[in-house]
Amino acid sequence: ALKDAVRLTLRNGAGPFRSMGRISVSPRPYQLVPLIVALRLNPVRMLVADDVGVGKTIEVAMIAREFLDRGLIKRIGVICPPHLCEQWSKELSEKFNIQTAIVQPSRIARLEREIPRSDISLYNYYRHLVVSIDYIKSDKNKKFFLDNAPDFIIVDEAHTAARPRGNTDANTQKRYAFLRELADDSGRHLLLVSATPHSGVEESFRSLLGLLNRSFDTPPESDLNYRALLPHVVQRK
């Protein structure tokens, strides 16, 4: 069994995707499309907006695993709503062999106890992170993360961090401001994941697109450059 495992790993590793021998899922052909698109971008700036049930988690995790195995990135960070942190950590561990530290208020003390020196940031000590966006968006916490942020970021339920119309929702505005600062690092890979990227408010939708490229964050009444946008958006019904 060990010999077969090594042989199959080498066989898959010699193919177009180096990660296929290190994941425990069998992706469907259509789930490889975002990976193919991502490999054409540098840096990767994508909105994966497939419908519920299509497999967005598998699609973006495959991109992360492939980029790790190619040596194109060093660290992965998943930013998501608090109730999805456990699920993301489990999926990455069991299916993609990526071990993560979950950053939530209830876990901070334990994470800090495992750090050998007090002068080391937990955001730098742990290689891969799953972070609650509601914890990390605050002025108190976000600077430490931004100073040590992974070079590959996945944002799940990205529509919850879109800029609200008229900037009236302070909670959503803080989420957006945090992601805007992350996106301002032009070398950082950024994957936005949402089954409902457009809430009907065009201004908010364009704010999400603007995280991929500032030129997409245009007034709602102006035309989008769809030819320029096409390489950055994947959406299947």
N, C-alpha and C positions, 0 to 999 in steps of 0.2 A: 504493500500500500504506500509506503514511504517513497519507494522508487518510482511508482506511478505518479505520485503527487509532484515529485521533482521534475519528472519528464514532462508532465502536462504544463507545469509552471514555465519551464523553459520554452516549450512549444508556443504557448500563448505569448510569452515575452518577446518572441521573435517576430510576432505579428505587428500590425500597425498600432496596436494599443498595448503598452507595456503593463498596464494595470490589470488586465483580464485574468491573469493567474493568481491574483491576490485578493480577489473579491469573491464573496460567497453568494452572489446572485447571478442569474442568467438574464442579462438585459435583452429586452425585445429590440428588434432592429430600429424602430422609431426612437427608442430611448438613447441611441447613439448619436442622433442628430445634434443635440446641444453640444456634445463633446467635439464633434467634427467642426462645428461653428466656432467653438471656443479656441480650438487649436489654430485658427486663422487670425486670432486677435492678439494684440500685444500693446497694452495689457488687456486682459479679458474684462470687458464691461458689457454685461448681458442682463436682459430681463427675460426670465423663463416664466411664461404666463399660461402654461397648459391648464386645461380644465382639471377639476378634482378627479382623482383616480387614474390619471395618466401616468403618474410616477415622477413628479418633480424632484422629490427627495433623492431618488435613485439617480436621476439625471445629473443633478448638480454635485452629488457626492462622487459620482464617477469622474467628473471633471477634476475635482479636488484630488482624488486618488491618482489619476493619470499624471497630473502636474507634479505631484509629489514624487512619483516614480521616475519621471523624466528629469528631476532635479531643477525644475523651473520655479518652484516655490519651496519655502522652508517650513512655513507654519500656516495653519488653518484656523479661522475664527468664524463661528456661527453666531449670529445675532438674531434672536427670536423672542416672541412673547414668553413670559415666565412659564406658562403651562406646557410649553413645547420643549423646554430644555432637556428634560429626562428622555423624551422620545428621540430627539436628535442625537444625544450622546449614545443611546442604545443602538440606534441604526448605524451610526458611524463605526461603533465598536464591533458589532456582530456581523455586519455585511461588508465593511470596507477596511477592517483592521486598522482603524484610526482611533486611538485612545484619547479621550478629552477630559479636561477638568471643567466642571460646571460652576459658573460664577453666578451665584445668587446670594442674597443677604444671609440666609440660613447656613451657608457653606463657607463663608469667607474666613471665619475663625479657624476652621479645620484646615483649609487650604494654606493659610499663613503659618500654621504650626508645622507643616511639612517642609517649609522653606528653610534651608540651612542657615541663612544669614538674614538679619533684619533689613539690610540695605538692598536686598534683591526684591524687585517688584514681582508679585505673583503673576502679573500679565506677561512677564518675560521669563519667569521660571518654568511655567507649564507651557509645553510646546504647542498643543492644540487646545482651543477653548470653545466652550458653548456658553454664551453670555446672555443673560436676561436684558433685553433692551430697556426695560423700565428701571433696572438698577443702574445700568451704565450710562444712561442719558443725562443724569444729574450733573450739575456743575462740579460737585464734590468728587465724583468718581471718573468722569469721562477723560480728564486730562491724563490720569495715570494710564488709562487704556490707550489713548491716542499716542502717547509717548512710546508705547511698547506693542502696538497693534500688529497682529499677523499680516503677512503680505498677501494673503488670500482670504477674502471676506465673503461669506454667504449671509444674506439678509432674508429670513423667512417672513412671510406675511408682510411683505414690503409695503403694501398699500396702507397699512396702519401707520406708516411713518411719512406718508405724503404730506406736502405742505398744505394746510387747510386754506380754503378760500377766505381771503380777508385776514388771515393770520389770527383767527379768533380763538382757536383751541390751543391753550397753553401746553397741554400735555403732548398733543401731536406735534406741536411746533418744536418742542424740545427733542423729540425723536428725530424730526427732520434735520434740525440744526446739528445734531450729533453725526448723522449720516453724511451731511454735507461736508463736515470737517474731515471725515474719513475719506470721502471721495476726492477731496482736494489734493490728496497725494496722488500725483499723476501716474506713479509707478505701481500703485496698488491694484490688484485684481478685485473686481467687485461683481458679485452675482446677486441680482434681486430676484426673489421668488414670490409669486402671487398668482392665485387662480382668479382673482378679481382685481386686476390692476387699475381698471377704470371704474370709478364710482358714479360716473355721470357728471363729475366736476372736471372739466377739461384742464383747468388751471392746476389742480392737484395731480392729475395724470402727467402733465408736462413737467411738474416738479420731480417726479420719479425718473422720467426720461433724462432730466437734467443732471441726475446723479451719474448717469452713464457718460454724458457729454454735455457740458454747459450750453452748447449751441442748440440743444433740443428744448431747453427751458425757455420757450418763447411765449408771447402773449397768446391767449386762446383764439383771438381773431385772426392771427397770422397762420400761414400755411406751414406745415411741417415738411422737412426735406425727407420724404419717404425713402429715397434711394440711399441716403446716408444712414437712415435709421435701420434699414433692413438687416444689416449684419449683426445688429445688437439685440434683436428681439426674436424669440421663439415662442410660438403659440399654436397649440393643437387642440382641436375640439374633440 
